[in-house]
Amino acid sequence: MFLTLIDLVGIGDSLTYGYPYGPDASWLNLAAGAIGLKAVNKGMNGETTAEMVERFDRDVIRLKPRAVMILGGTNDAWAGATAAEVEENIRVMVDQAIRAGILPVIALPPPLCQQGSDIPASFLARMAEALKSYRQAYRGLTASRGLRLLDFHHSLLDPDTGWGRKDFFVDDAHPNRKGYRAMAEVALTLFREL
C-alpha cells in the first residue's frame, strides 16, 4: 500500500479554508505550494475552536502530518466566547498534537476590517476586543510552551486605524486574494524553517 506523507495540516475556520474563493486561494495552500510541501486544508467555514477540538483527532491526528497549523477564534468572538474558553480549546489541540508527535503551530487571527457592512459597529468593536484577548492568550501559551507562532494579525493590520487594511479584505472578516497572499508570505517564512 502506498502511503503519502503529509507535511502540514491546517485546521481552522473560513480563514484557513480560503473563503470566499476556496482552498486553492488560501494562505496554507499558497505557502505550501510555493515550496513543494504536501498540505491538507481542514478549514471549515463558520467553525469555532470548540468545534475544531471535536474533529481534531479525525482531521489532524489520523493524518499523521509533521506539523499542524491551528488558526481559530473569529467565530468564537462572534459567539461571545471568553478568552479562557478559547485558550483551553487551543491548549487541548496543542496537547493532542504533541502526544501524537506532531509539531503544533498557533496562528494569531487576522484583524477585523471596517468595511461598512450591516454589522453594527458596536458589535464589531466587541468582536475586535475579544480577538485582542484571544491573541494575548495565544502569545502567552506559545511563550510558556516554547511553540511557534504565525502572526497573521500584524500582516493585515492598518497601524493607523487599528483595524484591518481595507485593500486586504473582501468583507469585515475575510481577506481578499491579496490578503491571503500576505498571510501566505508570513507562513512561507515559517514553512521554510520547518
C-alpha positions as CSV (number, residue, x, y, z in Angstrom):
1,M,0.0,0.0,0.0
2,F,1.4,3.4,-1.0
3,L,1.4,6.0,1.8
4,T,1.5,9.7,1.1
5,L,3.4,11.6,3.7
6,I,1.7,14.8,4.8
7,D,3.9,17.8,5.8
8,L,1.2,20.1,7.1
9,V,-2.4,20.1,8.1
10,G,-4.2,23.4,8.6
11,I,-7.1,23.3,10.9
12,G,-9.3,26.3,11.3
13,D,-12.4,28.1,10.1
14,S,-13.1,30.0,6.9
15,L,-9.8,31.9,7.2
16,T,-7.9,28.7,6.8
17,Y,-10.4,27.3,4.2
18,G,-9.8,30.4,2.0
19,Y,-13.4,31.8,1.9
20,P,-14.9,33.1,-0.4
21,Y,-12.5,31.7,-3.0
22,G,-11.8,28.1,-1.8
23,P,-8.7,26.3,-0.6
24,D,-6.6,27.0,-3.7
25,A,-6.6,30.7,-2.7
26,S,-5.9,30.0,1.0
27,W,-2.7,31.1,2.7
28,L,-2.0,27.5,3.6
29,N,-2.1,26.1,0.1
30,L,-0.3,29.2,-1.4
31,A,2.6,28.9,1.1
32,A,2.9,25.1,1.0
33,G,2.7,25.0,-2.8
34,A,5.4,27.7,-3.2
35,I,8.0,25.4,-1.6
36,G,6.5,22.0,-2.5
37,L,5.2,20.9,0.8
38,K,2.2,18.5,1.0
39,A,-0.5,20.3,2.9
40,V,-4.1,19.3,3.7
41,N,-6.6,22.1,4.3
42,K,-9.0,21.3,7.0
43,G,-10.6,24.8,7.3
44,M,-14.4,24.7,7.9
45,N,-16.4,27.8,7.3
46,G,-18.2,29.1,10.4
47,E,-16.4,26.9,13.0
48,T,-15.4,27.8,16.5
49,T,-12.3,26.4,18.3
50,A,-14.6,24.1,20.3
51,E,-15.8,22.5,17.0
52,M,-12.2,22.2,15.9
53,V,-11.4,20.3,19.0
54,E,-14.2,17.8,18.3
55,R,-12.7,16.9,14.9
56,F,-9.1,17.2,15.7
57,D,-8.4,13.5,16.0
58,R,-10.1,12.7,12.7
59,D,-8.8,15.7,10.7
60,V,-5.3,16.0,12.1
61,I,-4.1,13.1,14.3
62,R,-5.2,10.4,12.0
63,L,-3.4,12.0,9.0
64,K,-0.1,12.0,10.9
65,P,1.3,15.2,9.5
66,R,4.7,16.6,10.5
67,A,3.1,19.8,11.7
68,V,-0.4,21.3,12.3
69,M,-1.2,25.0,11.8
70,I,-4.0,26.0,14.3
71,L,-6.0,29.1,13.4
72,G,-9.2,29.9,15.1
73,G,-11.1,32.5,17.2
74,T,-13.0,34.8,14.8
75,N,-16.2,32.7,15.1
76,D,-15.7,32.4,18.9
77,A,-15.6,36.2,19.0
78,W,-18.9,36.3,17.1
79,A,-20.4,33.8,19.5
80,G,-19.1,35.7,22.6
81,A,-16.7,33.0,23.9
82,T,-14.3,34.1,26.7
83,A,-10.5,34.2,26.2
84,A,-10.2,31.4,28.8
85,E,-12.6,29.1,26.9
86,V,-10.8,29.7,23.6
87,E,-7.3,29.3,25.1
88,E,-8.4,26.0,26.6
89,N,-9.6,24.7,23.2
90,I,-6.3,25.7,21.6
91,R,-4.4,24.1,24.5
92,V,-6.3,20.8,24.1
93,M,-5.4,20.7,20.4
94,V,-1.7,21.6,21.1
95,D,-1.5,18.8,23.7
96,Q,-3.1,16.2,21.4
97,A,-0.7,17.1,18.6
98,I,2.4,16.9,20.9
99,R,1.3,13.5,22.2
100,A,1.0,12.3,18.6
101,G,4.4,13.6,17.7
102,I,3.0,16.4,15.6
103,L,4.5,19.9,15.8
104,P,1.8,22.4,16.7
105,V,1.9,26.0,15.4
106,I,-0.6,28.5,16.7
107,A,-1.7,31.3,14.4
108,L,-2.9,34.7,15.5
109,P,-6.3,35.5,13.9
110,P,-6.2,38.5,11.5
111,P,-7.8,41.8,12.5
112,L,-11.3,42.6,11.5
113,C,-11.9,45.3,8.9
114,Q,-14.4,48.0,9.0
115,Q,-15.9,47.6,5.5
116,G,-19.2,49.4,6.2
117,S,-21.3,46.3,6.2
118,D,-24.6,46.0,8.0
119,I,-22.9,44.5,11.1
120,P,-23.4,47.1,13.9
121,A,-20.1,49.0,14.6
122,S,-20.6,48.3,18.4
123,F,-20.8,44.5,17.8
124,L,-17.7,44.6,15.5
125,A,-15.8,46.5,18.2
126,R,-16.8,43.9,20.8
127,M,-15.6,41.2,18.5
128,A,-12.3,43.1,17.9
129,E,-11.8,43.3,21.7
130,A,-12.5,39.6,22.1
131,L,-9.9,38.8,19.4
132,K,-7.4,41.0,21.1
133,S,-7.8,39.0,24.3
134,Y,-7.5,35.7,22.4
135,R,-4.3,36.9,20.7
136,Q,-2.8,37.8,24.1
137,A,-3.8,34.3,25.4
138,Y,-2.2,32.6,22.3
139,R,1.0,34.6,22.8
140,G,1.2,33.5,26.4
141,L,0.6,29.9,25.5
142,T,3.2,29.8,22.8
143,A,5.8,31.5,25.1
144,S,5.1,29.2,28.0
145,R,5.2,26.1,25.9
146,G,8.1,27.1,23.6
147,L,5.8,26.9,20.5
148,R,6.0,28.7,17.1
149,L,3.6,31.5,16.3
150,L,2.2,32.7,13.0
151,D,1.3,36.4,13.2
152,F,-1.5,37.0,10.8
153,H,-2.6,40.0,12.8
154,H,0.2,42.4,12.0
155,S,0.5,41.3,8.4
156,L,-3.0,42.6,7.6
157,L,-3.2,45.4,10.2
158,D,-3.5,49.1,9.3
159,P,-1.5,50.6,12.2
160,D,-3.1,54.0,11.7
161,T,-6.6,52.7,12.4
162,G,-6.0,49.5,14.4
163,W,-8.3,47.7,12.0
164,G,-7.6,45.5,9.0
165,R,-6.3,47.2,5.9
166,K,-9.2,47.7,3.5
167,D,-7.2,46.7,0.5
168,F,-6.6,43.3,2.1
169,F,-10.3,42.4,2.9
170,V,-13.4,41.4,0.9
171,D,-15.7,42.0,4.0
172,D,-15.4,42.6,7.7
173,A,-13.6,39.4,8.5
174,H,-12.4,37.6,5.3
175,P,-9.2,38.5,3.3
176,N,-9.4,39.0,-0.4
177,R,-6.8,37.3,-2.6
178,K,-4.2,40.0,-1.8
179,G,-4.8,39.4,1.9
180,Y,-4.4,35.7,1.6
181,R,-1.2,36.2,-0.3
182,A,0.0,38.5,2.5
183,M,-0.8,35.7,5.0
184,A,1.0,33.2,2.8
185,E,4.2,35.3,3.0
186,V,4.1,35.1,6.8
187,A,3.5,31.4,6.6
188,L,6.2,30.9,4.0
189,T,9.0,32.1,6.3
190,L,8.0,29.5,8.9
191,F,7.4,26.7,6.4
192,R,10.9,27.2,5.0
193,E,12.3,26.7,8.5
194,L,10.2,23.7,9.2
